[in-house]
């Protein structure tokens, strides 16, 4: 029997007359060198600022992300948010611990507070005798989401590059250390470990009321001043 009779040509491959067909065998691969870094996937897209921001929130902070774009943070799990005028929030900064995160979005300030605070806010305002006063104050809690502020990461988009984008005035630290710095009610069993939510809400309500009165007295000029950039220490 011919030695080449059992060798079948590859499907679709032309075979020259009189030349025995052989299978195409790939060359042996070079052994891996453990000292060399692994090769990157040729089709993997480069990690952009949005991907780095998502990893920072999910991996470094452990915060829940809402699927889709823009990048949004789920509230009511690790934290709630008090959304107030920036001028009112500035008056309340002294009541916050140094590590308590605060974001700035245009003329609004977003104060992170303990999870569950949004549910307590209406009763707390009534107890502080602010319930009957119209205040420019709202809370984000369970079932809500906060558009993620631009994280303090190399390569992240600058705040001025996206109109209306929020930035961290006081960025959060890694891990669950953030929760220990958030304002909470003493009844939550965290008295002494975080600023008092009662004092913070009372201060924010007072500053919101004062800001409303100032705008009412100043008239149209107040709107012009609100368009000016704000700076806080």
C-alpha positions as a LaTeX table, in Angstrom:
\begin{tabular}{lrrr}
\hline
Residue & $x$ (\AA) & $y$ (\AA) & $z$ (\AA) \\
\hline
Unk1 & 0.00 & 0.00 & 0.00 \\
Unk2 & 1.19 & 3.48 & $-0.85$ \\
Unk3 & 2.52 & 5.29 & 2.27 \\
Unk4 & 0.59 & 8.41 & 1.29 \\
Unk5 & $-2.69$ & 6.74 & 0.46 \\
Unk6 & $-4.12$ & 7.30 & 3.95 \\
Unk7 & $-3.38$ & 11.05 & 3.97 \\
Unk8 & $-6.40$ & 13.15 & 2.97 \\
Unk9 & $-6.04$ & 16.63 & 1.57 \\
Unk10 & $-7.60$ & 19.60 & 3.33 \\
Unk11 & $-11.08$ & 20.48 & 2.12 \\
Unk12 & $-10.93$ & 23.05 & $-0.61$ \\
Unk13 & $-7.11$ & 23.11 & $-0.79$ \\
Unk14 & $-5.67$ & 22.66 & $-4.31$ \\
Unk15 & $-3.24$ & 19.81 & $-4.72$ \\
Unk16 & $-0.66$ & 19.82 & $-7.49$ \\
Unk17 & $-0.56$ & 16.71 & $-9.67$ \\
Unk18 & 1.98 & 14.17 & $-8.49$ \\
Unk19 & 2.48 & 15.89 & $-5.11$ \\
Unk20 & 1.18 & 14.02 & $-2.04$ \\
Unk21 & $-1.27$ & 15.98 & 0.10 \\
Unk22 & $-0.45$ & 16.66 & 3.76 \\
Unk23 & $-2.36$ & 18.24 & 6.65 \\
Unk24 & $-1.45$ & 21.82 & 7.62 \\
Unk25 & 0.13 & 21.58 & 11.07 \\
Unk26 & 0.69 & 24.83 & 13.05 \\
Unk27 & 4.19 & 25.57 & 14.23 \\
Unk28 & 4.86 & 24.88 & 17.91 \\
Unk29 & 4.26 & 27.89 & 20.19 \\
Unk30 & 7.09 & 29.45 & 22.14 \\
Unk31 & 6.98 & 28.42 & 25.82 \\
Unk32 & 5.54 & 31.11 & 28.12 \\
Unk33 & 8.08 & 33.14 & 30.03 \\
Unk34 & 6.70 & 33.87 & 33.53 \\
Unk35 & 8.83 & 37.03 & 33.68 \\
Unk36 & 6.98 & 38.58 & 30.72 \\
Unk37 & 3.58 & 40.26 & 31.16 \\
Unk38 & 0.66 & 38.55 & 29.45 \\
Unk39 & $-0.27$ & 39.77 & 26.00 \\
Unk40 & $-3.30$ & 42.02 & 25.82 \\
Unk41 & $-6.33$ & 40.83 & 23.93 \\
Unk42 & $-6.11$ & 42.38 & 20.44 \\
Unk43 & $-9.86$ & 43.01 & 20.31 \\
Unk44 & $-10.26$ & 44.33 & 23.87 \\
Unk45 & $-11.24$ & 48.03 & 23.84 \\
Unk46 & $-9.03$ & 50.37 & 25.89 \\
Unk47 & $-10.40$ & 51.29 & 29.31 \\
Unk48 & $-11.72$ & 54.84 & 29.05 \\
Unk49 & $-12.64$ & 57.33 & 31.78 \\
Unk50 & $-16.18$ & 55.95 & 32.07 \\
Unk51 & $-14.91$ & 52.39 & 32.61 \\
Unk52 & $-12.40$ & 53.57 & 35.22 \\
Unk53 & $-15.11$ & 55.55 & 37.00 \\
Unk54 & $-17.39$ & 52.51 & 37.08 \\
Unk55 & $-14.61$ & 50.34 & 38.52 \\
Unk56 & $-13.83$ & 52.99 & 41.15 \\
Unk57 & $-17.43$ & 53.13 & 42.36 \\
Unk58 & $-18.08$ & 49.38 & 42.22 \\
Unk59 & $-14.72$ & 47.93 & 43.27 \\
Unk60 & $-13.06$ & 50.57 & 45.44 \\
Unk61 & $-16.16$ & 51.94 & 47.16 \\
Unk62 & $-18.48$ & 48.95 & 46.84 \\
Unk63 & $-21.41$ & 51.12 & 45.72 \\
Unk64 & $-24.28$ & 49.76 & 43.63 \\
Unk65 & $-24.46$ & 51.02 & 40.05 \\
Unk66 & $-27.68$ & 51.39 & 38.07 \\
Unk67 & $-27.34$ & 49.68 & 34.64 \\
Unk68 & $-27.12$ & 51.94 & 31.63 \\
Unk69 & $-25.77$ & 55.39 & 30.92 \\
Unk70 & $-25.15$ & 57.94 & 32.27 \\
Unk71 & $-23.43$ & 56.36 & 35.24 \\
Unk72 & $-25.80$ & 56.48 & 38.23 \\
Unk73 & $-25.43$ & 55.41 & 41.85 \\
Unk74 & $-28.21$ & 53.54 & 43.61 \\
Unk75 & $-29.31$ & 55.37 & 46.77 \\
Unk76 & $-30.96$ & 53.86 & 49.81 \\
Unk77 & $-28.43$ & 51.01 & 50.12 \\
Unk78 & $-25.15$ & 52.45 & 51.36 \\
Unk79 & $-26.26$ & 56.08 & 51.64 \\
Unk80 & $-29.06$ & 58.58 & 51.02 \\
Unk81 & $-28.66$ & 62.09 & 49.63 \\
Unk82 & $-29.86$ & 65.53 & 50.69 \\
Unk83 & $-30.10$ & 67.79 & 47.63 \\
Unk84 & $-30.02$ & 71.47 & 48.63 \\
Unk85 & $-29.03$ & 74.85 & 47.16 \\
Unk86 & $-25.26$ & 75.19 & 47.22 \\
Unk87 & $-25.41$ & 78.35 & 49.34 \\
Unk88 & $-27.52$ & 76.51 & 51.92 \\
Unk89 & $-25.27$ & 73.46 & 51.89 \\
Unk90 & $-22.18$ & 75.61 & 52.43 \\
Unk91 & $-23.59$ & 76.73 & 55.76 \\
Unk92 & $-23.96$ & 73.10 & 56.84 \\
Unk93 & $-20.46$ & 71.90 & 55.94 \\
Unk94 & $-19.18$ & 72.66 & 59.44 \\
Unk95 & $-21.55$ & 70.01 & 60.82 \\
Unk96 & $-20.05$ & 67.27 & 58.65 \\
Unk97 & $-17.13$ & 65.03 & 59.48 \\
Unk98 & $-14.02$ & 65.62 & 57.33 \\
Unk99 & $-14.59$ & 62.31 & 55.52 \\
Unk100 & $-18.29$ & 62.84 & 54.87 \\
Unk101 & $-18.72$ & 62.99 & 51.07 \\
Unk102 & $-20.24$ & 66.08 & 49.46 \\
Unk103 & $-20.81$ & 66.68 & 45.74 \\
Unk104 & $-21.41$ & 69.92 & 43.86 \\
Unk105 & $-23.61$ & 70.09 & 40.75 \\
Unk106 & $-23.95$ & 73.61 & 39.41 \\
Unk107 & $-25.82$ & 75.63 & 42.04 \\
Unk108 & $-26.89$ & 72.48 & 43.94 \\
Unk109 & $-25.05$ & 70.62 & 46.69 \\
Unk110 & $-25.54$ & 66.91 & 47.36 \\
Unk111 & $-24.83$ & 65.83 & 50.94 \\
Unk112 & $-24.46$ & 62.12 & 51.56 \\
Unk113 & $-26.23$ & 60.93 & 54.71 \\
Unk114 & $-26.91$ & 57.54 & 56.30 \\
Unk115 & $-29.17$ & 55.12 & 54.45 \\
Unk116 & $-32.75$ & 55.49 & 55.68 \\
Unk117 & $-32.45$ & 59.24 & 56.29 \\
Unk118 & $-34.68$ & 60.12 & 53.33 \\
Unk119 & $-37.54$ & 58.20 & 54.92 \\
Unk120 & $-37.00$ & 59.99 & 58.23 \\
Unk121 & $-36.75$ & 63.47 & 56.72 \\
Unk122 & $-40.47$ & 64.47 & 56.63 \\
Unk123 & $-41.03$ & 63.51 & 60.26 \\
Unk124 & $-37.77$ & 65.14 & 61.28 \\
Unk125 & $-38.73$ & 68.42 & 59.59 \\
Unk126 & $-42.09$ & 68.34 & 61.37 \\
Unk127 & $-40.40$ & 67.69 & 64.72 \\
Unk128 & $-38.03$ & 70.62 & 64.08 \\
Unk129 & $-41.07$ & 72.78 & 63.14 \\
Unk130 & $-39.96$ & 73.18 & 59.53 \\
Unk131 & $-42.72$ & 71.02 & 58.07 \\
Unk132 & $-45.04$ & 73.92 & 57.23 \\
Unk133 & $-42.28$ & 75.99 & 55.56 \\
Unk134 & $-41.62$ & 75.74 & 51.83 \\
Unk135 & $-38.00$ & 74.61 & 51.54 \\
Unk136 & $-35.89$ & 73.97 & 48.46 \\
Unk137 & $-34.80$ & 70.64 & 49.90 \\
Unk138 & $-35.30$ & 67.09 & 48.66 \\
Unk139 & $-33.96$ & 63.70 & 49.64 \\
Unk140 & $-32.97$ & 60.67 & 47.54 \\
Unk141 & $-33.45$ & 57.31 & 49.23 \\
Unk142 & $-34.61$ & 53.78 & 48.45 \\
Unk143 & $-35.57$ & 53.36 & 44.81 \\
Unk144 & $-33.84$ & 56.57 & 43.70 \\
Unk145 & $-30.55$ & 57.12 & 41.92 \\
Unk146 & $-27.88$ & 59.81 & 41.90 \\
Unk147 & $-26.00$ & 60.67 & 38.73 \\
Unk148 & $-22.44$ & 59.76 & 39.62 \\
Unk149 & $-20.15$ & 62.75 & 40.16 \\
Unk150 & $-16.89$ & 62.81 & 38.22 \\
Unk151 & $-14.47$ & 60.76 & 40.35 \\
Unk152 & $-11.06$ & 62.15 & 41.34 \\
Unk153 & $-9.19$ & 59.79 & 38.98 \\
Unk154 & $-6.34$ & 60.42 & 36.52 \\
Unk155 & $-7.82$ & 60.80 & 33.08 \\
Unk156 & $-11.35$ & 61.45 & 34.33 \\
Unk157 & $-13.31$ & 64.15 & 32.52 \\
Unk158 & $-12.93$ & 67.58 & 34.01 \\
Unk159 & $-16.05$ & 69.12 & 35.51 \\
Unk160 & $-16.01$ & 72.01 & 33.09 \\
Unk161 & $-15.99$ & 69.71 & 30.05 \\
Unk162 & $-19.56$ & 68.53 & 30.71 \\
Unk163 & $-22.09$ & 71.24 & 31.47 \\
Unk164 & $-24.00$ & 70.49 & 34.66 \\
Unk165 & $-21.82$ & 67.51 & 35.63 \\
Unk166 & $-21.33$ & 66.98 & 39.34 \\
Unk167 & $-17.91$ & 66.83 & 40.97 \\
Unk168 & $-16.84$ & 65.70 & 44.41 \\
Unk169 & $-16.33$ & 68.68 & 46.68 \\
Unk170 & $-15.33$ & 66.18 & 49.38 \\
Unk171 & $-14.66$ & 62.82 & 47.70 \\
Unk172 & $-15.49$ & 59.55 & 49.47 \\
Unk173 & $-12.75$ & 57.30 & 50.78 \\
Unk174 & $-12.40$ & 53.60 & 49.93 \\
Unk175 & $-14.45$ & 50.80 & 51.46 \\
Unk176 & $-17.04$ & 51.03 & 54.21 \\
Unk177 & $-15.18$ & 53.79 & 56.03 \\
Unk178 & $-17.53$ & 56.13 & 54.16 \\
Unk179 & $-20.57$ & 54.91 & 56.08 \\
Unk180 & $-18.97$ & 55.67 & 59.43 \\
Unk181 & $-18.66$ & 59.36 & 58.48 \\
Unk182 & $-22.24$ & 59.89 & 57.26 \\
Unk183 & $-24.68$ & 61.94 & 59.37 \\
Unk184 & $-27.17$ & 59.62 & 61.10 \\
Unk185 & $-29.92$ & 59.72 & 63.67 \\
Unk186 & $-28.76$ & 58.81 & 67.20 \\
Unk187 & $-31.53$ & 56.18 & 67.28 \\
Unk188 & $-29.69$ & 54.26 & 64.58 \\
Unk189 & $-27.12$ & 53.21 & 67.15 \\
Unk190 & $-24.33$ & 55.27 & 65.65 \\
Unk191 & $-24.21$ & 58.11 & 68.16 \\
Unk192 & $-20.68$ & 59.34 & 68.55 \\
Unk193 & $-19.47$ & 57.68 & 65.33 \\
Unk194 & $-21.08$ & 60.12 & 62.88 \\
Unk195 & $-22.39$ & 63.69 & 62.80 \\
Unk196 & $-25.92$ & 64.16 & 64.07 \\
Unk197 & $-28.50$ & 64.14 & 61.28 \\
Unk198 & $-30.89$ & 66.24 & 63.37 \\
Unk199 & $-28.44$ & 69.11 & 63.63 \\
Unk200 & $-27.54$ & 68.86 & 59.95 \\
Unk201 & $-31.17$ & 68.94 & 58.78 \\
Unk202 & $-32.02$ & 71.83 & 61.10 \\
Unk203 & $-29.08$ & 73.83 & 59.76 \\
Unk204 & $-29.86$ & 73.02 & 56.12 \\
Unk205 & $-33.52$ & 73.95 & 56.58 \\
Unk206 & $-32.59$ & 77.26 & 58.19 \\
Unk207 & $-30.10$ & 78.07 & 55.41 \\
Unk208 & $-32.66$ & 77.12 & 52.73 \\
Unk209 & $-35.20$ & 79.45 & 54.35 \\
Unk210 & $-32.68$ & 82.27 & 54.58 \\
Unk211 & $-31.64$ & 81.80 & 50.93 \\
Unk212 & $-35.28$ & 81.90 & 49.86 \\
Unk213 & $-35.84$ & 85.14 & 51.76 \\
Unk214 & $-32.70$ & 86.69 & 50.29 \\
Unk215 & $-33.80$ & 85.82 & 46.76 \\
Unk216 & $-37.25$ & 87.21 & 47.40 \\
Unk217 & $-35.78$ & 90.51 & 48.66 \\
Unk218 & $-33.11$ & 90.79 & 45.96 \\
Unk219 & $-35.48$ & 90.17 & 43.04 \\
Unk220 & $-33.99$ & 89.62 & 39.57 \\
Unk221 & $-30.44$ & 90.33 & 40.74 \\
Unk222 & $-30.47$ & 87.11 & 42.76 \\
Unk223 & $-30.87$ & 85.01 & 39.62 \\
Unk224 & $-27.78$ & 86.66 & 38.13 \\
Unk225 & $-25.72$ & 85.91 & 41.20 \\
Unk226 & $-26.84$ & 82.27 & 41.20 \\
Unk227 & $-25.25$ & 81.84 & 37.75 \\
Unk228 & $-21.84$ & 82.76 & 39.16 \\
Unk229 & $-19.42$ & 79.92 & 40.03 \\
Unk230 & $-19.22$ & 79.01 & 43.71 \\
Unk231 & $-16.14$ & 77.99 & 45.67 \\
Unk232 & $-16.05$ & 76.29 & 49.04 \\
Unk233 & $-13.23$ & 75.25 & 51.32 \\
\hline
\end{tabular}
